[in-house]
Amino acid sequence: MARNGSVRVSRSGDGEPEDSRDRISELPDSILHLILVLVPLVDAVRTCVLSRRWRGFWKRLPLLFFDDVQAPRVSRFPDLVDGVLRGYANDVDMGDLFVSVYRRDSVDDLVGLVATLADLAAQRISGRFVLYLSPAAFNLHPEEFLKNLYPNPEDDAEEEQAVTLQLPYFPRVTELSITFMGVDLGMPTTEMFAKLTKLFISGVRFTDGGEELSQVVSLCCPCIKRLELHRISGLRWLTVFAQSLVSMVLSRILVLEQLLVAAENLRHNMLVDKCFVLSNTRAFMFLCVPALEQLLWEDRCPEVIRHWMLPSCLRSLVVAELELNYLIGAGGRSNFARILQLLKCVDTLRLEFPNAQDRTDQESLIENVNLPCYSELEFMVNHTRHRFGPTILNLLRKCSCVKKVTLQMFGREVGYIPCASNCNCRQLSVWTDKVVNLDSLECVAMYEFGATQDERSFIYYIMRNAKRLRKVDNRFAEIYYKGIKKRKRLQMCPLERDDSTN
């Protein structure tokens, strides 16, 4: 390179550069395919005009990503999808196919687009298929959009007929993801998804209550490992009988009335989040998950629970109280303590609950929660006017073998005003109760703690009564703990106290 920043090109005797070869075109086909996958699909197709070497490269791409935002100069997005799929090489399988629609004017015939995908690609995809249609792509008014997010069970009979999409049959797809709102989804129940390992569905509505979905998951997917259902309307009955299933996520279904799960290998994760909260009938749940290691529950507990072959000991159990707006819909109580009664042996238990505004409700909460055998407890505590310390200590009283306690505070409002000094939660007898056994406690971790009197009193009680405490994970608590140890040491050794004074 010259000093002025320009690049010097050495030339041969005939005036041409010494190396004018097209080095990119000489790369192996696999490398060129990876390069074209990184550019928008429209630009990848246009590389066919570069030379004969590039003419058919886009027809063998391992990933086809149709995105209407990345194709602004295409007059009709469905024509792009149709043209590329028809031009794809017939002697190779389609690896992954992604279709994302964000603009309302991109698709005027949604059923026609899905029909094109079914006719030209469904039988050939051997990898992942993702269909995402943004709410902005449909003529959904704000109130209709919210109705899809938070459906009212009483309005089902009055709703207008929505667009119905019949999901095509994918014989060799390994991962299937469907996301769109304002559409009734029909499932293919007569064919086998022989290689499907992951099924993700979000935003759709089922008009049959979930019968087709249950049949597909339980009978047509012999290799399914992960099932995720989010924000689905009309799903009232869900049956999952799948021996290969290892992870299941059910989130914001809201009106679920019956859940049947029999999965011998369901191990990694099971999440139930706001699925029964708006159910108007007596909810029922059956569980057969002997290998389950982690359960996350943030929902109203069904009135009837049956089980067979539950795990002897969970590694992690997370139980969270519902938010206030969902509690109102659930009748004021979620009864999450019943989940603790169902699974009594857990290595790590994490409780997320609000410190009740009413003292009677708080005492009822403590009375209903049983903590028989947990080696690690995590508390996510929401600040209210009352002291949180007595609640935590009364919960610890019911678990005599806990080795680690983790507390995280959140939810304190600006202008926080504590309750009156004569409140029951501030009686000194609660803090000096000798019944609370902390002999097994070895580690305490505290986050989002400040220096309020309530928090200092709680920390002091833990430090004073946990005889085997070895580790404290909190800067403020560590300083406080060192001060306590130093005071005890000075009281036991007058000579050392005199030396330190001097």
N, C-alpha and C positions, 0 to 999 in steps of 0.2 A: 504494500500500500504506500502511496506517495505521501509526502509530508502534508500536503493540502487536503488529505482525506479521500482523494479519488483512488479508484482501483486500477491498477495496471494490468493489462491483458497482453501476454506475450503472443506474438503472431509468427506464423511460418512464412516461408518465402513467397507464397502466393497471396499473402495478405489476409488469410483466414485465421481465426483463433486456433491454437494448437489442439484444444480439446473442445469441440463443439457438439459432442454427443449428448443425447437426451438421457441423462442418467436416471431420471425418475421413471421413465418408461422401461428401463432395464431391470427395475426391481421385480422381485417375485410377485406372482399374482396375489398371494396371501397378504403381503405387505401393502399392495395397492388397494386391496379391499378394505383393509383397516384404515387407510388414509381417507378413502371416499366415505366411509361411515361417519367420519368426524365433520363432514361438511353437510349443509342442507341438501336434502334429497334432490331438489330441483337442479342445484348446481352439479350434483353427482351425475345426473342424467345428461347434462349438457357437455360433460367431458367426452362424449362419444364423437364430437366433431374434431377432436385434437388430432387423431391419427387412427389408422386401422387397428393399432394395438389397443386403443381405448374404446373401440366401437361397442363391444359387448360387455364391458366390465360392470356397468351398473346393473346388468341383468342377473348378476350372480352375487350381489351384496349379501352378507350374512345378516344384516339388519336393515329393515326398511322402516324409516321413521317419517310418517306423514304428519306435518304440522302446518296448519293454515296460517300461523303467524310467520313462519319462515318461508312461506310461498305467497307473498303479497301480490306478485305479478301474474299469478295464475287466475284466469277468468273464472273458472268454476272448479272448486276444490274436488268435488266428486269425480270430475273428468280426469283430474290428475291421478287419483287413486285407481280409477278404472284403467287408465292407460298404462301405468307402471305395472300393475298386477297382470295385465294381459301380455305385456312385453317381457315379463320375467321368464328366464330360461326354463324350459320344461324338463331338462335332464338333471336339475338339482332341486333340493328341498329349500323352502324358505326357512331361514333360521328364526329370527325374531321379527315381529310385526307390531309396530306402535302406531296408533292413530289418535291424534289430539286435535280437538276442535274448540276454539275459543271465541270466534267471531260469529255473530248471529247470521250474517249474510253468507257464510261459507257453505252451509248445508240447508237446502230448502226441502229436501226429502230424506229424512233420517232413515226411514224404513228402506228406501232404495239403496242408501249407502251400506247399511248392514247386509242387505241382500247381495250387493256386489262382493263384500268381504266373504260372505258365505259361499258364493259360487266360485270365486277365483282363488281364495286363499285358505279357507278353513281346512280343506283336506291336505294341504301341502305344508302347513306350518309344523315344524319339528321342535320349536323352542318356546319362546314367550309370546303371548298375544295380549296387548294392552289397548283398550278402547276407553278413551277419556273424552267426555263432552262436558264442557263448562256450562254452568247454569246460564251464563250470558249468551250461549248459543241457542237458547230457546226463548220463546215469547212468554216468559214467566214474570208476572208482576211481583213486586216485593212481597205482598201478602201471600201470593201463591208459593213463592220461594220459601217463606217461613213456614207455611203449612206443610211443605214437604220435609222441612227440618224437624218440626214439632207437630206431628199430626194429632188431630182430635179424633178419638175413636168413634164419637157420636156422629161425625160428619161423613163416615165412609159411604153410607147409602145415598147421600146427597151430592157426592162429588161427580163431576162430569166424566165421561169416558175419556181416558187419556190415550196417548199413542201406545200401541202394544208392539213390542219388539220380541220376536222369537229368536232366542239365542241359537246360533248355528252349532252344529256338531263338530267338535275338534278332536279327531281320533288320535293325533300324535302330539298335541300341545302339552308342554310340561308345566307352564304357569299361565293362568288365565285371570285377567284383571278387568273388571267392568265398572265404570264410574260415570253416572249421569243421573239427573233428576227429572221428575215430571213424566216418567215413562213406566208403563207396566211391562215387566219382564217375564217372558215365558221360557222355561227350561226344557231342553231335550231329554226326555226320560226313557227313550227306547234304545239309546245307543250307549256305548261304553267310552268313557274318557280314560283309555287304558294307561296312559303315561302321565296323567295330570298329578302333580305333586303340590301345587299351591292354587287356591281359589280365593280371589278377593272380589267382593261385590260391595258397592257403596251407592247410596242415593236412590235406588230404584224402588218400585212398589210391586208387591205380589198380591194378586187378586184372589188367589186360592188359599190364603192363610199360611202358605209355606209348604204345602204338600209336595209340589214338584221339586223344590229345593231340597227337602228332606230326602226325597227318593234319589235324586242325583248324588248327593253327598254319601248316602248310606249304601247305595246299590250300584252306582255307575262309576265310582272313582276308587278302584282297588288300591291305588298307590298314593292317595292324597296324604300329605304330611302337615300342611298348614291351611287353616280355614280362618278367614277374616271377613266379618260382616259388619258394616258401618252404616248408620243412619238409614235403615231400611224400613219402609212403611208397609203395613199390612201383614207383617210376619208375626203370626200369633202362635203357631206351633212349629217347633223345630226339633227334629230327631236326627241325631248324629251317631250312627253305628259304624265306626271305622277303626279297624285294628291298626292301620298304618299311621293314624293321626298322632302327631307329636306336639302340636301347638294350635290353640283355638282362641280367637278374639271375637267377642260379641260386644258391640258398642252402640249405644243410643238407638236401640230397637224400640224401646219405650212401651210397647203394647204386648209384649210377649206373655202368653198365658201358660204355656207348657214347654218345658225343656227336658229332653231325654238325651243323655250322653252316655254312651258305652264305648270306651276307647281304652284298650288294654295298654297301649304304648304312649298315651298322652302324658308327656313327661315334662317338657321344657316350660310351658306357660299356658295357663288358662285364665282369661280375663273376662269378667262379666261386669259391664259398665252401663248402668241406666237402661236396663232391658225390661224390667217388670214394673217400673214406677207408675205407668199410667194404665195398667191392666185393671179392667173393671170387674173381673171375675176372680175366683179363688185360684191363685196361681199354683202350679205343680212343677216339681223338679225331681228328676231321677238321675243319680250319678253312679257310674261304675268306672272309676279311674284309679286303679290300684298302683300305677307307676307315677302318679302326679307328684311333682317336686315344688311347683310354685303356683299359687292361686292368688289372683288379685280380684277383690270383690268390692264394688262400689255401686250398690243397688239395694232395692227393697228385697227383703228375704221372702221367698214364696211361703204361702201358708202351709203347704204340704210338701215335705221333703222325704224322699225315699232314697236309700243308697244300698249298694252292695259292692264289697271289695274296695273300700276306700284305702288310701295309703296309710301304712302304719305310722309314718312320720314324715311330715312335709319339711322341706328345706326352708321355704319362705312362704309366709301368709301375710298378705296385705289386705286389711279391711278398713274401708273408709266410709264415714257417714256421708249421706247425701247432702247436697247443697240445699239451701232454704227453699228455693223455688220448686225443687223436685220433692222435697219433704211435704210441701203443701199438697201436691198432687198425689202423694203416696199416703195421705191420711195423717200426716204429722210425724210418723215414725217409720224407720226403715227396718227395725228389729235385726240389725246386723249382728247382735250378740249371738243369734242362733247359729251363725256360721262358725263362731268360736266353739260352740258346743258340739258342732258336727265334726270338727277337726281339732282334737284335743292335744295332739302331740306334734309340735312344730319346733324346728331349730330357731328360726327367726320370725318373730311376729311384729308387724308394723301396724299400729292403730292410728287412724286419722279421724279425729272427732272434734267437734266444737265444744269448748267449755260452756256448758248450758247457762243461759241467762237466768233461769229459775233454779233455785237451790234444790227444790224437790225433784225436778227432772234430773239434776246432776246426781243426787243420791240414788235415784232409780237406775240411772246408767251404771253406776258403780256396782250396785247390787246385782244387776243382770249379767255383767261381764265376768266370766270365770277364766282364769289364767292358770291352768293346772301345772303344765310342764313346758316351759320355754327357756332356752338357754340365752336367747337374745331378744330384747324388746326394743322397738322403735315407736316413739310417740310423736305424732304430728299434731300439735296443740294450737287451737285458734284462741287468741286472746279475747276475753270479755272483761266485764267489770270485776268478776270474782277471781280469787286466787286459784291458780292451777295446781299448786303444790299438793294440797290435800287430796285432790283427785288422783294424781299420779301415785302418791304414797299408798293410798287405799287400793289401787290396782296392783302395786308391787306387793302388798300384803298377801295377795292371793297367789303369788308365784314365788316360792321360796328357793328356787334353784336357778334364778336368772344370774348370768355372769356378765352380761353387757347391757347397758341401758343407753339409748340414744334419744335425745329430745331435740325437736326443732320447733321454734315458735314462729307464728306468722299471723297476719290479720289484725295487728294492732292499728287502730285508727288514729288519725291526728287529733290531738286534744283528748287523749285517753284519760278517763276519770275513773278511779277504782271505786269499789263499793264502800259502804260505811264501815267504820272501825269496829262496830258491834255486830257485824255480819257473822253468821255461823262459820263461814270459810276462814275467818281470821282468829278463831279461838286457839289459844296456845296449846291446848290439850292435843290438838291434831298433830302438831309438830313434835311433841314430846312423847307420843304414843310408843311404848316399848314393844308392842305387838308386831310392828313392822320389822321383819327379819331381813337384813341386808348382808348377812355373813358371807354369802356366795358371790356377791358383786365384786368384780375385778376391774371393770372398765366402764367409764362414763364419758359419753360424747355429747356435747351440747352446742347447738348452732342458733344463730340469731338471738343470742342472749344479750341483754343489756346490763345495767347496774341498778335496776329498781330494787326496792326493798323486798318485794315478793321473790324475785329471782335470787337475791343474796340469801334470803332465809332458806330457800329450797337447797341451794348449793351447800350451805353450811350444814344442813341436816344430813345430806348425803355424805359429806366428808367426815362428819363426826360419828356416824353409825356404820359406815361400810368399813369394817376392820381389815378386809383383804384387798382394798382398792389399790391397784397398781398403776393405772393409767387414766389420765384425764385429758380429753381432747377438746380444749377450749382455752383461749388465751386468758380471758378474764378469770375462768375457774382455776387455771393453773396458778395464777398469781395469788388468788384467794386461798388455794390449797397450801401453797408454800408458806403463807402467812400463818395459817392454822398450825402447821407442823412446827414452825419456828416458835410459836407461843408455847406449844406443848413441850418442846425441847428446853426452852428457858425455864419453864416451871419445874421440870424434873431435875435440872442441873443448875443450882444457884451459882456455882463458880463460873460456869460459862455465861450465865446471865450477867454477872459482875464484869467479866472481861468484855462482853459485847457492849456493856454500858459505857465502860471507859474508852 
